[in-house]
Amino acid sequence: MLDFLTVLAVALLPVGGNLLGAGMAELTRAPRWVTGAALHAAAGVAIAVVSVDLTPRVFDTTSAWVAVLLFAIGGALAALLAGFVGRLRGGASPGTTGAWMVYMATAIDLFSDGLMTGASSAVSLQLGALLGLSQVVGNVPGGFATVANLRIHGVPLRSRLLAAGSFVLPVVLAATVRYWLLRGRSENL
């Protein structure tokens, strides 16, 4: 049980970065372009983590065709998600819809962080900690952009705080599922 609680603590590291960014958004009044730049920064750090930390490990333990297939499936799912969000947004009335889409994207990102840290911690706690700590930096701008967007669109303070606090849920859910499914399994899996 202590191992599981340690994995949860590691998985919550990215949420800490997100909450730090959310707090910064509440304490400052940054212009819209800063919010956009924060979203780009978050995406850049996520790409760097995958490129530097994950991809070399994948190719060390998995055949190239499996890795390419999984990347293709991930790309297809991302394209489907983008199309779904576009359809949702196209039929909605103007207002806070765009801000809540940023919130959903951040929640999905945190879910994937939970999957990543939960899976990597099941194999090696050191790897999980490395990935969790690397996501802290990337999630500060994501938390900032999410809350700043909600504030710009007039979402009340209480709702913004609840939204930021709710980011714990996808991480805990994802890390829990991945940890229990992969615990004690081969690193290749």
Secondary structure, DSSP 8 states (H G I E B T S, - for coil): -HHHHHHHHHHTHHHHHHHHHHHHHHH----HHHHHHHHHHHHHHHHHHIIIIIHHHHHHHS-HHHHHHHHHHHHHHHHHHHHHHHHHHHTS-SSSHHHHHHHHHHHHHHHHHHHHHHHHHHH-HHHHHHHHHHHHHHHHHHHHHHHHHHHHTT--HHHHHHHHHTTHHHHHHHHHHHHHHHTT--TT-
